[in-house]
Amino acid sequence: MSLMSSTRSAVAAMSTLGLCVLGPALSPTVARAEPAAPWPAQVNAVYSISFNGFDIGTFEFNSAVSGHSYVLTGDAKLSALLGAFTWRGMTKTSGAIGRDQPRPTGYTFSFAGMGKTGSVQLGFAGENVSNVSMQPVPPPSPTPTVPLREPHLKGVLDPLSAVMALSRATATNPCDRKLAIFDGRQRFDLLLSYKRQEHVRETRPSGQPGVAFVCRVRYQPVAGHKINDETRAMAASQDIEISLRPVPSANLFVPHQIVIPTGAGTAKLTAVRIQIVTPRNEQIALGD
């Protein structure tokens, strides 16, 4: 697998495991038996993207919660091989908060790079996908694909809203989760389990705990995926990780780092700067 194709694979993986995951995880973390705390009013975050130790781009995230409605946006920009490879992906999700859980109503993902552009739009009715629109329509693939059927679109979340649900966790183990996700092409599960804890270094003291919970992430394809070596390697991987850092002052966890191994190396997404506005208009800054 070439560096360019591996980088594209890493970007695609981050879109489902990371890039689309960052913002929604910035939500309160409370025990399910307790009354829900208010959701953060606003979150602005910047992450660096590296591949095999080389910086190749950034991801910027913004979230806004007003009453029982939420809007999440993400903007990923990549550049590698002295600008020979550029890629940009933009994501937006909107929805309502019902029973203290996200209920998406619309999801859009658009991308441009390497001479290709495209978009995916999802509509939701309750917990089910009601419509799917893809531009351009994908041509038939010579590689066998697991058929996607109507039952696969029930009881699922889009990638951003999925981790918003994940972040409603107990402080003792935020990693104990299973997420059913549909991204417009694939229906898959993410199985998270506790792996370890690690210290977080800060250039500026934030006053928040300098420790993160590292969760192992298992990718479990269900339908819509190609039956090839790349999918099998992704499903077999034991090394995909997401680090969640507790921020008690805002009653939430924030993603600190995401690690995704590929055939040509390791892609990482690392927090650079996170700014949080609480419902009481208090501001919390992490990073630079």
N, C-alpha and C positions, 0 to 999 in steps of 0.2 A: 504494500500500500504506500503511495507517495505521500510526501509531506502535505501537499495541497489537498489531496482527497482526505487524508487523516484530519487535517484542520477543519475541513467542511464537516466531517463526521463528528468532531468534537463540538463544533458550533451547534449542530443539530441536536446532539445529546444535551448540551447546556440549555437549549431552548426548552427541553422537557424536564431536565433534571436540575437546571441551574438558572439560566438567564430568565426564564419565565417564573422561576421559583423565588427569586430574591425578595421582591417586594411583599408579596402576600404573607411571607413568614414573619413580617414585622407586625405581628398582632399579639394581643395579650395572651399570656400563658397562665391559665388558671385551672384548678382542679374541676372536673366536670360536675362534682356534687355541689360546688359553690356557685353563688350568683356570679354572672359574667361581669367583668370589669369593662369600663368603656373602651372602645377601640381607639388607637391613636388617631388624632385628627389629621396628621400629615407626616409623611416620611419621605425624605430625599436621600438617595444613596448613590455612591459612585464606587464601582468595582474595577479592578484591573484584571485583564485576561492575559495569561501567559501560556506558552506552549514549549515544553522542554526547557523551561527557564528563561525564555525570551518573551519580552512584552510584545503582544500582537494586537492589543485593543482595549476598549473600555466598555463597561455597561453602566448605564444610568437609569435609575428607577425613581418613580414618583408615585405616591399614593395619597388619596384623599378620601376621608370618611365623613359623611354628613348625615346625622340621624341614622336611618337604617339603610342607607345607600353607600356604595363604594365604587371608586374608579381607580384602576391600577394601570400604569403605563411603563414600558421599558424600551430602551434604545441601545442596541448593541452595535458597535463599530469595530471592524477588524481590518488590519492591514498587515501583510506579510510579504516576504521575498522582495524587499525594497519597493513595495507598492504594486508589485505584479499581481498580487492577490488582494482584492478588497471585497468586503462584504458588509452589509448593513441589514439588521433585522429590527423591526418595530412591532411592539405588542401592546394590545389594549384590552382590558376586561372591565366590564361594568356589571353591577348586579345589586342584589339586596341581601341584607343580613336577616335570616330567619332562624328562629330557635338557636340564636347565637352561633350560627354557621353560615358561611357564604352560599348564596344561591345565585349563580351567574345568569344573566339574561343575554349577554352578547360577548363574543370573543373574536378578536381580529389579529392576525399575524401576517405581516408583509415583509418581503425581503428583496434585496437587489444586490447582485454581485456576480463576477465572472461571466458577464454577458447575459445573465438570467434574472428575470424578475417574476414575482408571483405573490399570491395572497391566499389566505385561508380565513373563512368567516364561519362562525358557529352561532346558531341561535339555540336557546334553551327554553323548555317549558317544564317548570318544576325542577326535578332532578334529572331530567332526560334531555338529550340532544334532539331538537325539533327540526333543524335544517342544517345542511352543510353546503358551502359554496367554495370551490377552488378555482383559481385562475392562474395560469391556464389549466385546462383539464389534463391530468397526467395521461400520457400515452400508455398503451399496454406494455407491461414489463415482461421481458423474456425470463426473468427470475421468478420462480413460483412465489405466490403471495397467499397468505392465509386469508380466506374470504371474511369480509366485514359484514355482519348481519345486524338486523334491528335490535336484537337483545343485547348486543354489545354496547349500544348507545344509551342504555338505561342505568340510572344510579351512578353517573359519572360526573366529574368536574373537569374544567379546562385546566391547563398546567398552572396558571397563576392562582386560581381559586383553590386548587388542591392543597397547596402548601399553606394557604390562609387557614384552611381547616386543620392542617397538621399542627399549626402553631398553638391551637387551643389544646395545650398539653399540661401534664403535671410537671412541677419543677424537679421532681425526683428522677424522671426519665422521659424527656421529650422525644426520644427516638422510637418509642414503641408505637408504630403506626403502619397501616396499610392503606394506600391511596389508589383508587380506581380513576384512571385518567384517559381522556380522549383528546388528541391534539389536532384532529381534522383528518389525519391519515391513519394513525395507529390507536388502538385501544390496548392499554397496558396497565399493569399494576406496579407500584413502587413499594417495596417492603423494606422498612427501616428497622434497625435494631441497634442497641447500644454497643459501642466498640471501646471507647476509652474517654478520658478527659485530658485536655491539654491546656497549657498556659497561653495567654494572648498578650503579646507585647504591644505597648502603646508608646507613641512618640510624645503624646500629651496625655497626662493622667485625666481620665474621665470621671473617676469616682465610682465606676461600675466594676463588678467582679472581673478579674483578669483570667477567667477560665472559660472554656468552651466544652460543650458536650459533642463528641464526635460520633456521628451515626453512620453505620454501614448501610449503603443503599443497594438493594438488589432489584434489577430490572427484570420484570416478568412479562414478556410479550403475550398478548391474548389473541389479537386479530389485526389485520391490516398491515402486518409486517412482512418483509421479504424473508424467505427461508434461505439464508446464506451464511457464510462464515462470520460476517460482521455481526449479524444478529445473535448468532450462537455465542460469539465471544463476549458480547455485551451482557447476555443473560447469564453467562458462567462467571463473570467477573465478581471477585470478592473485594475489590479495591476501590470501588466508587464510594466516596465519602462526602458528607456535608457536616460542617461544624456549626453548631448553634450556640450563640453566646447569650447568657441571661443578662437582662437589663432590668433589675428590680425597680428602679426609679420610674420606669414606664410600664412595668408589669408585662414584659414581653421577652421573647427570644429574637435575636437577629442572626441571620446567616453570616458567619465570619469567613468561611472558605468552602469552596466546592472543588473536589478533586475527581477527574474523570480520566482513566487510562485509555489509550487508544493503541492501535497496532504500531504506530510510529513514535509514540511517546506519551507524555502526560500533559493534559490541559488543566489549568487551575484558574479559579475565579476567586480573588481575594479582596476583602473590604479595604477601601482607601479612606472613605469618609461617609459617615452616616449622621444625618440630622433628623431628630424626632421632635414633633410638637405634640404634647399630650392634650387630652380634652380640656385641661385646665390652663392651656396656653403656656405651659412650662416647656422649655427647650433643653434638649439633651444632645450633646455632640460627642461622637466617637471618631477617632482617627485624627487626620490633619485638620 
